[in-house]
Amino acid sequence: MARKAPGRRKPVRPPKDAAGDWLGAEWLTGQLLIAMPSMRDPRFAQSVICLCAHSEDGAMGLVLNRPLEKLSFTALLKQLGVAPVPPARSLRMLAGGPVDGGRGFVLHSGEWSTEGTIDVDSQTRLTSSIDVLRAVAQGGGPRDCILALGYAGWGPGQLEDEIAANSWLSVPLDETLLYGTKPEDTWRLALAKLKVDPLLLSGAAGRA
C-alpha cells in the first residue's frame, strides 16, 4: 500500500537498542509509532501512527490523532454515492497522513472482512474497499472502526533510519488508543504506556 521510492536508497537497517546494537530483522507491522517530543516535522509532531505495513520495501501507517476538519462522514458518502444518507452509523474521520489524501482507509476490529482486507495484527484489520463504507452506512460493518484519508509512507530503510535517530518510539497496538481515545489525548496516553516522563525521552532509544 505504501508508495514505493524509485529504487532502493540504502540497505534496510533495523532499529538499534539502548546500547547501540542492531535488534535484528524485526518489522514493526501492528505497532504504534509515537513521535518523540523532539520531532521537528510539523506534519508528525506529537503524532501517534498505527503502522499497518512494514517490510524491506518500506512502511505505511495511519496517523490516529489528526481529526479531519473539513469533511464529515455523511458528506463523504454523498460524494461517493453510498446510501443511505444520513447513514445508520457514523465513523470518526482522520487525516491519515500527507500521502494520497484522496484515498480512504478504514482501520477496524478483526471480526469483519471483505475482499482486499488485510491483517494488521491478530485483532486489527485494514480495508480500503468501498464495501466497508456501504456496510457501516447500513448499520453493519466492523464493531469498531475509524476512517482515515491519506497515509504516512516511508521508502526502503527510511523508517529504520528515523527510529535509529530517535524520532519515534514504538509500542504494541492498543484498542483503546485506536477507537476509544479523543485525538487530543492520544499522544499523551500513548506515552503514558511507556511509564516514562516525556521530558526525559530526548536521549532514549527508539523502542519500548
CYANA upper distance limits for C-alpha pairs under 8 A (distance plus 0.5 A):
  1 MET  CA     53 ALA  CA      8.33
  1 MET  CA     60 MET  CA      7.28
  2 ALA  CA     53 ALA  CA      8.43
  2 ALA  CA     58 GLY  CA      7.60
  2 ALA  CA     59 ALA  CA      6.66
  2 ALA  CA     60 MET  CA      5.44
  2 ALA  CA    152 ALA  CA      8.43
  2 ALA  CA    153 GLY  CA      5.90
  2 ALA  CA    154 TRP  CA      7.70
  3 ARG  CA    153 GLY  CA      6.98
  3 ARG  CA    154 TRP  CA      8.24
  3 ARG  CA    155 GLY  CA      8.05
  4 LYS  CA     57 ASP  CA      7.61
  4 LYS  CA     58 GLY  CA      7.50
  4 LYS  CA    154 TRP  CA      8.24
  4 LYS  CA    155 GLY  CA      6.22
  4 LYS  CA    156 PRO  CA      8.23
  5 ALA  CA      9 ARG  CA      8.38
  5 ALA  CA    155 GLY  CA      5.64
  5 ALA  CA    156 PRO  CA      7.70
  8 ARG  CA    155 GLY  CA      8.48
  8 ARG  CA    156 PRO  CA      6.69
  9 ARG  CA    155 GLY  CA      8.35
  9 ARG  CA    156 PRO  CA      7.10
  9 ARG  CA    157 GLY  CA      7.87
 10 LYS  CA    156 PRO  CA      7.76
 10 LYS  CA    157 GLY  CA      7.00
 11 PRO  CA    156 PRO  CA      8.11
 11 PRO  CA    157 GLY  CA      6.90
 12 VAL  CA     56 GLU  CA      6.70
 12 VAL  CA    156 PRO  CA      6.79
 12 VAL  CA    157 GLY  CA      4.80
 12 VAL  CA    160 GLU  CA      7.63
 13 ARG  CA     22 TRP  CA      8.27
 13 ARG  CA     25 ALA  CA      8.39
 13 ARG  CA    157 GLY  CA      6.62
 13 ARG  CA    160 GLU  CA      6.34
 13 ARG  CA    161 ASP  CA      7.69
 14 PRO  CA     22 TRP  CA      6.62
 14 PRO  CA     23 LEU  CA      6.69
 14 PRO  CA     24 GLY  CA      6.46
 14 PRO  CA     25 ALA  CA      6.22
 14 PRO  CA     26 GLU  CA      6.99
 14 PRO  CA     27 TRP  CA      8.39
 14 PRO  CA    160 GLU  CA      6.03
 15 PRO  CA     22 TRP  CA      6.33
 15 PRO  CA     23 LEU  CA      6.40
 15 PRO  CA     24 GLY  CA      8.29
 15 PRO  CA    160 GLU  CA      6.07
 15 PRO  CA    161 ASP  CA      8.05
 15 PRO  CA    163 ILE  CA      6.54
 15 PRO  CA    164 ALA  CA      5.88
 15 PRO  CA    206 GLY  CA      7.72
 15 PRO  CA    207 ARG  CA      8.35
 16 LYS  CA     20 GLY  CA      5.69
 16 LYS  CA     21 ASP  CA      5.54
 16 LYS  CA     22 TRP  CA      4.78
 16 LYS  CA     23 LEU  CA      6.02
 16 LYS  CA    164 ALA  CA      6.43
 16 LYS  CA    205 ALA  CA      7.82
 16 LYS  CA    206 GLY  CA      7.96
 17 ASP  CA     21 ASP  CA      5.97
 17 ASP  CA     22 TRP  CA      6.90
 17 ASP  CA     23 LEU  CA      6.75
 17 ASP  CA    205 ALA  CA      6.63
 17 ASP  CA    206 GLY  CA      7.88
 17 ASP  CA    207 ARG  CA      7.46
 18 ALA  CA    204 ALA  CA      7.67
 18 ALA  CA    205 ALA  CA      5.61
 27 TRP  CA     54 HIS  CA      6.14
 27 TRP  CA     55 SER  CA      6.51
 28 LEU  CA     51 LEU  CA      7.41
 28 LEU  CA     53 ALA  CA      8.17
 28 LEU  CA     54 HIS  CA      6.40
 29 THR  CA     51 LEU  CA      5.86
 29 THR  CA     52 CYS  CA      5.91
 29 THR  CA     53 ALA  CA      5.41
 29 THR  CA     54 HIS  CA      5.63
 29 THR  CA    120 VAL  CA      6.99
 29 THR  CA    121 ASP  CA      8.02
 30 GLY  CA     50 CYS  CA      7.39
 30 GLY  CA     51 LEU  CA      6.13
 30 GLY  CA     52 CYS  CA      6.38
 30 GLY  CA     53 ALA  CA      8.02
 30 GLY  CA    120 VAL  CA      5.69
 30 GLY  CA    121 ASP  CA      5.72
 30 GLY  CA    172 PRO  CA      7.38
 30 GLY  CA    173 LEU  CA      6.60
 31 GLN  CA     50 CYS  CA      6.70
 31 GLN  CA     51 LEU  CA      6.08
 31 GLN  CA     52 CYS  CA      8.42
 31 GLN  CA    170 SER  CA      6.67
 31 GLN  CA    171 VAL  CA      6.13
 31 GLN  CA    172 PRO  CA      5.15
 31 GLN  CA    173 LEU  CA      5.61
 32 LEU  CA     48 VAL  CA      7.07
 32 LEU  CA     49 ILE  CA      6.01
 32 LEU  CA     50 CYS  CA      5.22
 32 LEU  CA     51 LEU  CA      6.48
 32 LEU  CA    170 SER  CA      5.90
 32 LEU  CA    171 VAL  CA      5.78
 32 LEU  CA    172 PRO  CA      6.42
 32 LEU  CA    173 LEU  CA      6.01
 33 LEU  CA     48 VAL  CA      6.11
 33 LEU  CA     49 ILE  CA      5.47
 33 LEU  CA     50 CYS  CA      6.91
 33 LEU  CA     51 LEU  CA      7.31
 33 LEU  CA    168 TRP  CA      6.53
 33 LEU  CA    169 LEU  CA      6.14
 33 LEU  CA    170 SER  CA      5.08
 33 LEU  CA    171 VAL  CA      7.28
 34 ILE  CA     46 GLN  CA      7.89
 34 ILE  CA     47 SER  CA      6.72
 34 ILE  CA     48 VAL  CA      5.22
 34 ILE  CA     49 ILE  CA      7.11
 34 ILE  CA    168 TRP  CA      5.97
 34 ILE  CA    169 LEU  CA      5.56
 34 ILE  CA    170 SER  CA      6.53
 34 ILE  CA    171 VAL  CA      8.35
 34 ILE  CA    187 TRP  CA      7.54
 34 ILE  CA    190 ALA  CA      7.55
 34 ILE  CA    191 LEU  CA      7.80
 35 ALA  CA     39 MET  CA      6.65
 35 ALA  CA     44 PHE  CA      7.39
 35 ALA  CA     45 ALA  CA      6.87
 35 ALA  CA     46 GLN  CA      5.90
 35 ALA  CA     47 SER  CA      5.94
 35 ALA  CA     48 VAL  CA      6.89
 35 ALA  CA    167 SER  CA      6.63
 35 ALA  CA    168 TRP  CA      5.26
 35 ALA  CA    169 LEU  CA      7.03
 36 MET  CA     45 ALA  CA      8.43
 36 MET  CA     46 GLN  CA      7.61
 36 MET  CA    166 ASN  CA      7.59
 36 MET  CA    167 SER  CA      5.87
 36 MET  CA    168 TRP  CA      5.84
 36 MET  CA    169 LEU  CA      7.21
 36 MET  CA    201 LEU  CA      7.50
 36 MET  CA    202 SER  CA      7.55
 37 PRO  CA     45 ALA  CA      7.95
 37 PRO  CA     46 GLN  CA      7.18
 37 PRO  CA    198 PRO  CA      7.35
 37 PRO  CA    199 LEU  CA      8.08
 37 PRO  CA    201 LEU  CA      7.80
 37 PRO  CA    202 SER  CA      7.42
 38 SER  CA    167 SER  CA      7.56
 38 SER  CA    202 SER  CA      6.91
 39 MET  CA     44 PHE  CA      7.63
 39 MET  CA     45 ALA  CA      5.96
 39 MET  CA     46 GLN  CA      7.99
 39 MET  CA    167 SER  CA      6.32
 40 ARG  CA     44 PHE  CA      8.39
 40 ARG  CA     45 ALA  CA      6.99
 41 ASP  CA     45 ALA  CA      6.56
 43 ARG  CA     97 GLY  CA      8.36
 43 ARG  CA     98 PRO  CA      8.00
 46 GLN  CA    187 TRP  CA      6.43
 47 SER  CA     63 VAL  CA      7.07
 47 SER  CA     64 LEU  CA      7.84
 47 SER  CA     65 ASN  CA      6.79
 47 SER  CA     66 ARG  CA      8.29
 47 SER  CA    187 TRP  CA      6.68
 48 VAL  CA     63 VAL  CA      6.29
 48 VAL  CA     64 LEU  CA      6.18
 48 VAL  CA     65 ASN  CA      6.87
 48 VAL  CA    186 THR  CA      7.52
 48 VAL  CA    187 TRP  CA      6.38
 48 VAL  CA    190 ALA  CA      8.02
 49 ILE  CA     61 GLY  CA      6.45
 49 ILE  CA     62 LEU  CA      5.76
 49 ILE  CA     63 VAL  CA      4.78
 49 ILE  CA     64 LEU  CA      6.17
 50 CYS  CA     61 GLY  CA      5.80
 50 CYS  CA     62 LEU  CA      5.76
 50 CYS  CA     63 VAL  CA      6.97
 50 CYS  CA     64 LEU  CA      7.38
 50 CYS  CA    173 LEU  CA      7.89
 51 LEU  CA     59 ALA  CA      7.87
 51 LEU  CA     60 MET  CA      6.58
 51 LEU  CA     61 GLY  CA      4.64
 51 LEU  CA     62 LEU  CA      7.14
 52 CYS  CA     59 ALA  CA      8.22
 52 CYS  CA     60 MET  CA      6.32
 52 CYS  CA     61 GLY  CA      5.51
 52 CYS  CA     62 LEU  CA      7.83
 52 CYS  CA    120 VAL  CA      5.86
 52 CYS  CA    126 LEU  CA      8.06
 53 ALA  CA     59 ALA  CA      5.86
 53 ALA  CA     60 MET  CA      5.70
 53 ALA  CA     61 GLY  CA      7.27
 53 ALA  CA    120 VAL  CA      7.68
 54 HIS  CA     58 GLY  CA      6.33
 54 HIS  CA     59 ALA  CA      4.70
 54 HIS  CA     60 MET  CA      7.05
 55 SER  CA     59 ALA  CA      6.87
 56 GLU  CA    156 PRO  CA      6.36
 56 GLU  CA    157 GLY  CA      7.58
 57 ASP  CA    155 GLY  CA      7.19
 57 ASP  CA    156 PRO  CA      5.39
 57 ASP  CA    157 GLY  CA      8.40
 58 GLY  CA    153 GLY  CA      8.05
 58 GLY  CA    154 TRP  CA      5.82
 58 GLY  CA    155 GLY  CA      4.97
 58 GLY  CA    156 PRO  CA      4.69
 58 GLY  CA    157 GLY  CA      6.96
 58 GLY  CA    158 GLN  CA      7.71
 58 GLY  CA    159 LEU  CA      7.94
 59 ALA  CA    153 GLY  CA      6.25
 59 ALA  CA    154 TRP  CA      5.52
 59 ALA  CA    155 GLY  CA      7.20
 59 ALA  CA    156 PRO  CA      8.12
 59 ALA  CA    159 LEU  CA      7.56
 60 MET  CA    151 TYR  CA      7.36
 60 MET  CA    152 ALA  CA      6.19
 60 MET  CA    153 GLY  CA      5.08
 60 MET  CA    154 TRP  CA      6.96
 61 GLY  CA     96 GLY  CA      8.25
 61 GLY  CA     97 GLY  CA      8.47
 61 GLY  CA    151 TYR  CA      6.42
 61 GLY  CA    152 ALA  CA      5.69
 61 GLY  CA    153 GLY  CA      7.08
 62 LEU  CA     96 GLY  CA      5.08
 62 LEU  CA     97 GLY  CA      6.76
 62 LEU  CA    148 ALA  CA      7.45
 62 LEU  CA    150 GLY  CA      8.18
 62 LEU  CA    151 TYR  CA      5.63
 62 LEU  CA    152 ALA  CA      6.47
 63 VAL  CA     94 LEU  CA      8.06
 63 VAL  CA     95 ALA  CA      7.36
 63 VAL  CA     96 GLY  CA      5.03
 63 VAL  CA     97 GLY  CA      6.36
 63 VAL  CA    148 ALA  CA      8.40
 63 VAL  CA    151 TYR  CA      7.60
 63 VAL  CA    152 ALA  CA      7.63
 64 LEU  CA     94 LEU  CA      7.33
 64 LEU  CA     96 GLY  CA      7.32
 64 LEU  CA    178 LEU  CA      7.45
 64 LEU  CA    183 PRO  CA      7.42
 64 LEU  CA    186 THR  CA      8.18
 65 ASN  CA     94 LEU  CA      7.69
 65 ASN  CA    182 LYS  CA      8.31
 65 ASN  CA    183 PRO  CA      4.71
 65 ASN  CA    184 GLU  CA      7.07
 65 ASN  CA    186 THR  CA      6.74
 65 ASN  CA    187 TRP  CA      8.01
 66 ARG  CA     94 LEU  CA      6.06
 66 ARG  CA     95 ALA  CA      5.90
 66 ARG  CA     96 GLY  CA      7.69
 66 ARG  CA    183 PRO  CA      7.06
 67 PRO  CA     92 ARG  CA      8.49
 67 PRO  CA     93 MET  CA      6.66
 67 PRO  CA     94 LEU  CA      4.91
 67 PRO  CA     95 ALA  CA      6.43
 67 PRO  CA    183 PRO  CA      7.36
 68 LEU  CA     72 SER  CA      8.47
 68 LEU  CA     93 MET  CA      5.96
 68 LEU  CA     94 LEU  CA      5.08
 68 LEU  CA     95 ALA  CA      5.61
 71 LEU  CA     75 ALA  CA      6.85
 71 LEU  CA     76 LEU  CA      7.27
 71 LEU  CA     93 MET  CA      8.45
 72 SER  CA     76 LEU  CA      6.75
 72 SER  CA     93 MET  CA      7.64
 73 PHE  CA     77 LEU  CA      6.78
 73 PHE  CA     90 SER  CA      6.85
 73 PHE  CA     91 LEU  CA      6.85
 73 PHE  CA     92 ARG  CA      8.13
 73 PHE  CA     93 MET  CA      7.32
 74 THR  CA     78 LYS  CA      6.85
 74 THR  CA     85 VAL  CA      6.95
 74 THR  CA     86 PRO  CA      6.46
 74 THR  CA     87 PRO  CA      7.25
 74 THR  CA     90 SER  CA      8.15
 75 ALA  CA     79 GLN  CA      6.81
 76 LEU  CA     80 LEU  CA      6.79
 77 LEU  CA     81 GLY  CA      6.39
 77 LEU  CA     82 VAL  CA      5.46
 77 LEU  CA     83 ALA  CA      7.55
 77 LEU  CA     85 VAL  CA      7.62
 77 LEU  CA    133 LEU  CA      8.34
 78 LYS  CA     82 VAL  CA      6.77
 78 LYS  CA     83 ALA  CA      8.29
 78 LYS  CA     85 VAL  CA      7.57
 82 VAL  CA    133 LEU  CA      8.00
 82 VAL  CA    134 ARG  CA      6.61
 82 VAL  CA    137 ALA  CA      8.15
 83 ALA  CA     87 PRO  CA      7.59
 83 ALA  CA    134 ARG  CA      7.39
 83 ALA  CA    137 ALA  CA      7.09
 83 ALA  CA    138 GLN  CA      8.01
 84 PRO  CA     88 ALA  CA      7.90
 84 PRO  CA    137 ALA  CA      6.56
 84 PRO  CA    138 GLN  CA      7.00
 85 VAL  CA    137 ALA  CA      8.07
 86 PRO  CA    137 ALA  CA      8.37
 87 PRO  CA    136 VAL  CA      8.06
 87 PRO  CA    137 ALA  CA      4.84
 87 PRO  CA    138 GLN  CA      6.88
 87 PRO  CA    139 GLY  CA      7.88
 88 ALA  CA    136 VAL  CA      7.75
 88 ALA  CA    137 ALA  CA      5.81
 88 ALA  CA    138 GLN  CA      5.93
 88 ALA  CA    139 GLY  CA      5.24
 89 ARG  CA    136 VAL  CA      6.32
 89 ARG  CA    137 ALA  CA      6.07
 89 ARG  CA    138 GLN  CA      7.63
 89 ARG  CA    139 GLY  CA      5.77
 89 ARG  CA    140 GLY  CA      8.41
 90 SER  CA    136 VAL  CA      7.70
 90 SER  CA    137 ALA  CA      7.59
 91 LEU  CA    145 CYS  CA      7.37
 91 LEU  CA    146 ILE  CA      6.17
 91 LEU  CA    147 LEU  CA      6.81
 92 ARG  CA    145 CYS  CA      8.37
 92 ARG  CA    146 ILE  CA      5.74
 92 ARG  CA    147 LEU  CA      6.58
 93 MET  CA    146 ILE  CA      6.99
 93 MET  CA    147 LEU  CA      5.53
 93 MET  CA    148 ALA  CA      6.31
 93 MET  CA    149 LEU  CA      8.19
 94 LEU  CA    146 ILE  CA      8.10
 94 LEU  CA    147 LEU  CA      6.63
 94 LEU  CA    148 ALA  CA      5.03
 94 LEU  CA    149 LEU  CA      6.86
 95 ALA  CA    101 GLY  CA      8.12
 95 ALA  CA    148 ALA  CA      5.99
 95 ALA  CA    149 LEU  CA      5.71
 95 ALA  CA    150 GLY  CA      6.74
 95 ALA  CA    151 TYR  CA      8.23
 96 GLY  CA    101 GLY  CA      8.29
 96 GLY  CA    148 ALA  CA      5.22
 96 GLY  CA    149 LEU  CA      5.74
 96 GLY  CA    150 GLY  CA      5.24
 96 GLY  CA    151 TYR  CA      5.03
 96 GLY  CA    152 ALA  CA      7.25
 97 GLY  CA    101 GLY  CA      7.71
 97 GLY  CA    149 LEU  CA      7.92
 97 GLY  CA    150 GLY  CA      5.47
 97 GLY  CA    151 TYR  CA      4.39
 97 GLY  CA    152 ALA  CA      4.97
 97 GLY  CA    153 GLY  CA      8.49
 98 PRO  CA    150 GLY  CA      6.64
 98 PRO  CA    151 TYR  CA      6.56
 98 PRO  CA    152 ALA  CA      6.53
 99 VAL  CA    150 GLY  CA      5.86
 99 VAL  CA    151 TYR  CA      5.73
 99 VAL  CA    152 ALA  CA      6.44
 99 VAL  CA    153 GLY  CA      7.29
100 ASP  CA    149 LEU  CA      8.31
100 ASP  CA    150 GLY  CA      5.40
100 ASP  CA    151 TYR  CA      7.25
101 GLY  CA    149 LEU  CA      5.79
101 GLY  CA    150 GLY  CA      4.29
101 GLY  CA    151 TYR  CA      7.66
102 GLY  CA    149 LEU  CA      6.57
102 GLY  CA    150 GLY  CA      6.73
103 ARG  CA    149 LEU  CA      5.95
103 ARG  CA    150 GLY  CA      5.98
104 GLY  CA    128 SER  CA      6.55
104 GLY  CA    147 LEU  CA      7.28
104 GLY  CA    148 ALA  CA      6.14
104 GLY  CA    149 LEU  CA      4.95
104 GLY  CA    150 GLY  CA      6.84
105 PHE  CA    126 LEU  CA      7.31
105 PHE  CA    127 THR  CA      6.40
105 PHE  CA    128 SER  CA      5.11
105 PHE  CA    129 SER  CA      8.46
105 PHE  CA    147 LEU  CA      6.19
105 PHE  CA    148 ALA  CA      5.73
105 PHE  CA    149 LEU  CA      6.87
105 PHE  CA    150 GLY  CA      8.15
106 VAL  CA    126 LEU  CA      6.24
106 VAL  CA    127 THR  CA      5.72
106 VAL  CA    128 SER  CA      6.61
106 VAL  CA    132 VAL  CA      8.10
106 VAL  CA    145 CYS  CA      6.94
106 VAL  CA    146 ILE  CA      6.09
106 VAL  CA    147 LEU  CA      4.96
106 VAL  CA    148 ALA  CA      6.84
107 LEU  CA    124 THR  CA      7.68
107 LEU  CA    125 ARG  CA      6.43
107 LEU  CA    126 LEU  CA      5.15
107 LEU  CA    127 THR  CA      7.09
107 LEU  CA    145 CYS  CA      6.05
107 LEU  CA    146 ILE  CA      5.98
107 LEU  CA    147 LEU  CA      6.98
107 LEU  CA    148 ALA  CA      8.35
108 HIS  CA    124 THR  CA      6.27
108 HIS  CA    125 ARG  CA      5.87
108 HIS  CA    126 LEU  CA      6.73
108 HIS  CA    127 THR  CA      8.35
108 HIS  CA    142 PRO  CA      6.64
108 HIS  CA    143 ARG  CA      8.06
108 HIS  CA    144 ASP  CA      6.00
108 HIS  CA    145 CYS  CA      4.57
108 HIS  CA    146 ILE  CA      7.00
109 SER  CA    123 GLN  CA      6.50
109 SER  CA    124 THR  CA      5.35
109 SER  CA    125 ARG  CA      6.61
109 SER  CA    142 PRO  CA      6.44
109 SER  CA    143 ARG  CA      6.75
109 SER  CA    144 ASP  CA      5.82
109 SER  CA    145 CYS  CA      6.95
110 GLY  CA    119 ASP  CA      8.33
110 GLY  CA    122 SER  CA      7.70
110 GLY  CA    123 GLN  CA      5.23
110 GLY  CA    124 THR  CA      5.30
110 GLY  CA    125 ARG  CA      5.95
110 GLY  CA    142 PRO  CA      8.04
111 GLU  CA    123 GLN  CA      8.33
111 GLU  CA    142 PRO  CA      7.21
111 GLU  CA    143 ARG  CA      8.18
112 TRP  CA    141 GLY  CA      7.14
112 TRP  CA    142 PRO  CA      5.70
112 TRP  CA    143 ARG  CA      8.44
113 SER  CA    117 THR  CA      6.18
113 SER  CA    125 ARG  CA      8.24
113 SER  CA    127 THR  CA      8.09
113 SER  CA    142 PRO  CA      8.41
114 THR  CA    127 THR  CA      8.15
114 THR  CA    129 SER  CA      8.43
114 THR  CA    131 ASP  CA      7.80
114 THR  CA    132 VAL  CA      8.07
115 GLU  CA    129 SER  CA      8.19
116 GLY  CA    127 THR  CA      7.14
116 GLY  CA    128 SER  CA      7.99
116 GLY  CA    129 SER  CA      7.47
117 THR  CA    125 ARG  CA      7.18
117 THR  CA    126 LEU  CA      6.15
117 THR  CA    127 THR  CA      5.08
117 THR  CA    128 SER  CA      7.79
117 THR  CA    129 SER  CA      8.32
118 ILE  CA    125 ARG  CA      6.15
118 ILE  CA    126 LEU  CA      5.86
118 ILE  CA    127 THR  CA      7.13
119 ASP  CA    124 THR  CA      6.78
119 ASP  CA    125 ARG  CA      5.00
119 ASP  CA    126 LEU  CA      6.92
120 VAL  CA    124 THR  CA      5.88
120 VAL  CA    125 ARG  CA      5.59
120 VAL  CA    126 LEU  CA      7.13
121 ASP  CA    125 ARG  CA      7.46
127 THR  CA    132 VAL  CA      7.58
128 SER  CA    132 VAL  CA      8.28
129 SER  CA    133 LEU  CA      8.32
130 ILE  CA    134 ARG  CA      6.96
131 ASP  CA    135 ALA  CA      6.73
132 VAL  CA    136 VAL  CA      6.70
132 VAL  CA    141 GLY  CA      6.61
132 VAL  CA    142 PRO  CA      8.48
133 LEU  CA    137 ALA  CA      6.50
133 LEU  CA    141 GLY  CA      8.33
134 ARG  CA    138 GLN  CA      6.79
135 ALA  CA    139 GLY  CA      6.97
135 ALA  CA    140 GLY  CA      5.46
135 ALA  CA    141 GLY  CA      5.21
136 VAL  CA    140 GLY  CA      5.38
136 VAL  CA    141 GLY  CA      5.32
136 VAL  CA    142 PRO  CA      8.02
144 ASP  CA    179 TYR  CA      7.10
145 CYS  CA    179 TYR  CA      7.24
146 ILE  CA    178 LEU  CA      8.46
146 ILE  CA    179 TYR  CA      7.49
154 TRP  CA    158 GLN  CA      6.13
154 TRP  CA    159 LEU  CA      6.43
155 GLY  CA    159 LEU  CA      8.00
157 GLY  CA    161 ASP  CA      6.76
158 GLN  CA    162 GLU  CA      6.86
159 LEU  CA    163 ILE  CA      6.66
160 GLU  CA    164 ALA  CA      6.60
161 ASP  CA    165 ALA  CA      6.67
162 GLU  CA    166 ASN  CA      6.96
162 GLU  CA    167 SER  CA      5.92
162 GLU  CA    168 TRP  CA      7.39
163 ILE  CA    167 SER  CA      5.96
163 ILE  CA    168 TRP  CA      5.69
163 ILE  CA    169 LEU  CA      7.61
163 ILE  CA    206 GLY  CA      5.79
164 ALA  CA    205 ALA  CA      7.97
164 ALA  CA    206 GLY  CA      6.96
165 ALA  CA    206 GLY  CA      8.35
166 ASN  CA    202 SER  CA      8.02
166 ASN  CA    203 GLY  CA      8.00
166 ASN  CA    204 ALA  CA      7.46
166 ASN  CA    205 ALA  CA      6.44
166 ASN  CA    206 GLY  CA      5.67
167 SER  CA    206 GLY  CA      7.69
168 TRP  CA    206 GLY  CA      6.04
168 TRP  CA    207 ARG  CA      8.43
169 LEU  CA    205 ALA  CA      8.05
169 LEU  CA    206 GLY  CA      4.94
169 LEU  CA    207 ARG  CA      5.62
169 LEU  CA    208 ALA  CA      6.94
170 SER  CA    206 GLY  CA      7.29
170 SER  CA    207 ARG  CA      5.84
170 SER  CA    208 ALA  CA      6.32
171 VAL  CA    193 LYS  CA      8.45
171 VAL  CA    194 LEU  CA      8.44
171 VAL  CA    207 ARG  CA      7.89
171 VAL  CA    208 ALA  CA      6.26
173 LEU  CA    177 LEU  CA      8.46
173 LEU  CA    178 LEU  CA      8.38
174 ASP  CA    178 LEU  CA      6.85
175 GLU  CA    179 TYR  CA      6.50
175 GLU  CA    180 GLY  CA      7.79
176 THR  CA    180 GLY  CA      5.14
176 THR  CA    181 THR  CA      6.65
177 LEU  CA    181 THR  CA      5.74
177 LEU  CA    186 THR  CA      6.75
177 LEU  CA    189 LEU  CA      8.19
177 LEU  CA    190 ALA  CA      7.69
181 THR  CA    185 ASP  CA      7.06
181 THR  CA    186 THR  CA      6.57
182 LYS  CA    186 THR  CA      6.82
183 PRO  CA    187 TRP  CA      8.42
185 ASP  CA    189 LEU  CA      6.64
186 THR  CA    190 ALA  CA      6.41
187 TRP  CA    191 LEU  CA      6.74
188 ARG  CA    192 ALA  CA      6.74
189 LEU  CA    193 LYS  CA      7.14
190 ALA  CA    194 LEU  CA      7.96
191 LEU  CA    195 LYS  CA      7.58
191 LEU  CA    196 VAL  CA      7.62
191 LEU  CA    198 PRO  CA      7.51
192 ALA  CA    196 VAL  CA      7.27
194 LEU  CA    208 ALA  CA      7.26
196 VAL  CA    200 LEU  CA      7.73
196 VAL  CA    201 LEU  CA      8.02
197 ASP  CA    201 LEU  CA      7.52
200 LEU  CA    204 ALA  CA      8.09
